[in-house]
Amino acid sequence: MPRSSDVLVHRSRTIADREERTLTADVYCPDSPPTGTGDSAGTSEVARPLVVFVYGGAWETGSTGQFARWALDAVEEGFVAAEVSYRLGHEAPFPAQIEDVCEGIDWLIDRADEFGIDSDAVTVVGHSAGAHLALLAALSDDEFGRRTDIDAAVGVSGVYDLRADDHERAGESLPLFDGRPSAAELRRCSPITYVDDDADADAPPTLLLHGSEDSVVAPGQSARLADALEAAGNEVEYDAVAAADHVFLHSSYHYPAVRKQVFSFLREAL
């Protein structure tokens, strides 16, 4: 497996120019040129599964770079890794954020040859508000313009039902909206509402992690989404991580175990 020194980082690649900002991606690949494509017609051994990381920040802050350690390790684990940017709530109201994430995923797959990506093995990993967007991308089909199929998803410390009263901004004006959102708007932006227990299982395999001591987002958010996915017949794993807070995935104490759990799950899911 490549060492960190063997990783080539394509930093701040332009995805699209928005009025509010330029959307960018940081792409992490082995430092060797790809010789194959991710097309089903003939996937090369060089083509690797893609993991797209979506950063958090309560939809108010955040930037690419938050998952740099994860992205470097993802390459060591056999993936091509990328972080994609998106407009924040004060820049543009919902659904700008999820549309940007979906466009970033599609942009990466459109360049599968350049980065050595296997387009039949695409995963998303998000934290906090980024977990909300990652799971929304994974569960909402083409509701927000995504063309690329998502083959596995991981959410950490995420908000998945913005209608509920057990998250940080409950009862407040969410930064995703201009003013107080309507019930229809809250439903549309909640990943859990895209899980239909009357339909055949159609969600990608999903891993949900949540710290038992999270004081920002209630662990019940992850537990309820896991229950809904399981009831609909989907493959889901839920782990309430003992003695872990909202940002445990970036802590030196929890990182080795969480890294192993996440990448083991992704490899098995693909």
Order of alpha helices (4+ residues) and beta strands (2+ residues): beta-beta-beta-alpha-beta-alpha-alpha-beta-alpha-beta-alpha-beta-alpha-beta-alpha
